[in-house]
């Protein structure tokens, strides 16, 4: 049994933001932080004070998180981005709202003294004496302090206040995980109501010291218990006057917290068997469980229900049958061909999720080169005459203003080239399309043709396929390539406009160039010859796509039943060094990994060729979970380890031997460490250990700081040679764009 927490986040829009640029506008974007850790960045909306984002995210995070904060920033090209304001929602606030927080929230000013994070380890004791009792405060260490200096660290020290007396600790240079082990004593007066205040500060030589947070302890509680020890979360300074709200604008949010208890898989087997039996029987069966699920599912959670059902049937090898059942139910209640699969029904949402699960690599192969070219060229493209910006062209001395007609013609040529390249790549990708997608599209094509026969509905089966392939898959990926992992960053204003116009053209091709689409935006007319040619190309592509023989389909059924479900995929950041100094972010090598229950594969990018495939059962990894005080990233020497090259024999540590990857997925044998040390025997085990950490970080209650030691055996010397191999992965939060 495990506990999971997740946040459904929708950042809708902002209004009445202050102007931060000299043009009287701003270039706003949002950053989402969980306990001061940034996990989400939205796209930048250029030159506006009322931005619309409409971005949705599903965030899986530790159940012990405290708050989620939304920062509205103004992007600047030449200087540091400006902070406009923030909205902070605590975990308790979200837990008290079963339906979540929905509405407008006023932005408040960001005070550096309120931007605190981390915890401090204290031991408090009341000591009796002949002259009276004494209060002893032992400041042991701190962790995850906010970096206040340019080097990405701080120079922390502690200031302890009680009953008008102040004591200070020594300064620990360049560390966010300092260790002091210093003790302070105060005379304890009878009946005193004073509190003990422990403040953490960042020492600065020239400027004033930076506040890192504080802990206020009730001395009477300590006196009653005589001793208290533990980790205390640092809190901001609440003594300042509250600033007025409303003058920084507002942010519309939809945030919902879900705390779940997941039982062992055996508890869900009766439900799984019932669902599988109904899908196998299809519309011929007596059960009506799938229609009941669709009717009782609200619009807000339909996407989540569709995704979970799809993953369930993918694991059971019944994804195609499940989607076919949904297609038949949708067609049975649709009388007008023009509205087919245009609503947010369970069939539409399930197919949309299916494309993201099974077709992401295919999407990268088709769209990747075109998207990269658009980002690299950064050409000014505009077809709407009301939005054209006339610019100078030519040499610095012999320049002339470019006319509106020239801008429009040049833009049309650029878009025609991009659209033509995209359609050509799509037409060549029939064999590259995953077989499971081809079989599903074939089933959809046949069901629609049976429901709407005749020459008057000749294009309806093609539109049914393109409504998913183009309108719900390719077009959203073109408009937001970062959300589909096609790019690492959001596009700038010029590139965003080019991508938007290209996505509109793809939508027109997917709609089979209907008169309604042409009349809606007449300024898209220059692309019509390419669109009409693209419609013919797309129909030919779909005809080949759904042309699967019986033998090939039988082989496909066997492949689907044996297909290993995806456990996790995403970026890895790896660093190998023999030095023991602090690590710089630029020294990490980025790879993309994909882990199933049978094998691990990794490549340079999601769309590049797989560099290596490793069966998970061939590597064994020994993990040692150490106390939280033992290791900080960039400081590989462990206390008490001395010169020993082998694993230290610590009684409080636990050894986990992982056969492949299965044991670490359970999470039941793993405590909640801050740091994890892994001893490995070869490069294959090293790679498996890296993946184990990435998965482990999403299961534990807090993110991990991690260091790996590679210990290859040297038979000639009969001893171990230690080579430092430090590894840094993404945050312990899994973020999935919806």
Buried (B, 14 or more C-beta within 10 A) or exposed (E): EEEBBBBBBBBBBBEEBBEBEEEEBBBBBBBBBBBBBEBBBBBBBBEEBBBEBEBBBBBBBBEEBEBBBBBBBBBEEEEEBBBBBBBBBEBEBBEEEEEBBBEBBBBBBBEEBBBBBBBBBBBBBBEEEEEEBBBBBBBBBBBBBBBBBEEBBBBBBBBBBBBEEEBBBEBBEBBBBBBBEBBBBBBBEEEBEBBBBBBBBBBEEEEEBBBBBBBEBEBEEBBEEEEBEEBBEBEBEEEEEEEEBEEBBBBBBBBBBBEEEEEEEEEEEEEBEEBBEBBBEEEEBEEEBBBEBBEEBEEBEBBBBBBEBBBBBBBBBBBBBBBBBBBBBBBEEBEEBEEBBEEEBBBBBBBBBBBBBBBBBBBBBBBBBBBBEBBEBEBBBBBBEEEBEEEEBEEEEEEEEBEEEEBBEBBBEBBBEBBBEBBEBBBEBBEEBBBBBBBBBBBBBBBBBEBBEEEEBEBBBBBBBBBBBBBBBBBBBBBBBBBBBBBEEBBBEBBBBBBBBBBBBBBBBBBBBEEEBBEEEEBBEBBEEBBBBBBEBBBEBBEBBBEBEEEEBEEBEEBBEEBEBBBBBBBBBBBBBEEEEBBEEEEBEEBBBBBBBBBBBBBEBBBEEEEBEBEBEEBBBBBBBBEBBBBBBBBBEBEEBEEEEEBBEBEEBEEBEBEBBEBBBEBEEBEEBBBBBBBBBEBBBBBBBBBBBBBBBBBBBBBBBBBBBBBEEEEEEEEBEBEBBBBBBBBBBBBBBB
